[in-house]
Amino acid sequence: MDTIVIGGGQSGLAAARTLLDAGLTPVLLEAADQTTGSWPRYYDSLTLFSPARYSSLPGMPFPGDPDRYPHRDEVAAYLARYADHLDAEIRTGTRVTAVQAGEDGFAVRTADGTTFTAPSVIAASGSFTNPYMPVLQGQADFTGEILHAAGYSAPAPYAGKRIIVVGAGNSAVQIAYELADVASVTLATRKPIRFVDQRPLGKDLHFWFTVTGFDRFPARLVSSPPGAPVLDEGIYRRALRQGRMDRRPMFTRFDGDEVVWADGSREPVDVVLLATGYRPHLDYLDGLGALDETGYPRHTQGLSLTHPGLGFLGLEWQRTPSSNTLRGVGRDARYLTRKLKNHLGVRHSRAGV
């Protein structure tokens, strides 16, 4: 094999396809029993923020009405079909525990004791299993429930409760909006929520991203935004105006069963739901020296700065604003494949192959 791809979600599948198209031989290792990434584990009502026509991986259009916003389960089914059409070795139920580097490339060890070797590796394991959980003052003594959005499925279990959703992104607002059907909900944010019209001039925002070239704009030439904007056709802003839910500055601390707000007021709370994002899940690279002290890859545009032949895929703002999305990961996969193929060519020429 030429390349070991770690992770069988959208990023790993895109990598496998572009490697095959380049004449390389990948093997894809996926810890779960299916190649659907984290999609089946997201909250039940999740829909894509981009229409189907802009939500495809290389070589297979997303089926159905191109202008609809596909549901979570449709995305999972699409990824499963995508994997079925790949002429690549895919091993599910194969959790990677460590990657080691040597003169001949990389040794990838799995939980069942198997070792795979190859001259190049792509880490495409995503971030859903590594939710970011900020530690808040007084949290250890809070008597209510604290959970991350990764552990939230549906509103029914929270009926009648007082809930604070922490976060100002799409997921935070979507979850708060649906919880407001059954509970009293506040969005707690450090800065005001930045709403963006989902359909300016009657066209979905992703149409304008495409025609203006924004989706391909190099991330190195623009600063990543201080929090993602919330795409809205008006329902979320209207809900806030009408008091269906409210937004307040972030509370300062917990105190028993209460939270203390920035103005000094306090109130009992049943649930605090943290929609605070995720971090890359790359613990299998610990000890390799490829990560910084926070666990983030040392890379430029997905290429490791420490280990030639090691690549990353699916990172936020890896190369462009759309790098970690269905619509953008394919472009990054083609770029990474070209670079790794060049690396493999250099290795072969030095070896006299």
Secondary structure, 3 states (H helix, E strand, C coil): CCEEEECCCHHHHHHHHHHHHCCCCEEEECCCCCCCCCHHHCCCCCECCCCHHHCCECCECCCCCCCCCCEHHHHHHHHHHHHHCCCCEEECCCCEEEEEEECCEEEEEECCCCEEEECEEEECCCCCCCECCCCCCCHHHCCCEEEEHHHCCCCHHHCCCEEEEECCCHHHHHHHHHHCCCCEEEEEECCCCCEEECCHHHCCHHHHHHHHCHHHCCHHHCCCCCCCCEEECCHHHHHHHCCCCEEEECCCEEECCEEECCCCCEEECCEEEECCCECCCCHHHCCCCCECCCCCECEECCEECCCCCEEECCCCCCCCCCCCCHHHHHHHHHHHHHHHHHHHHHHHHHCCC
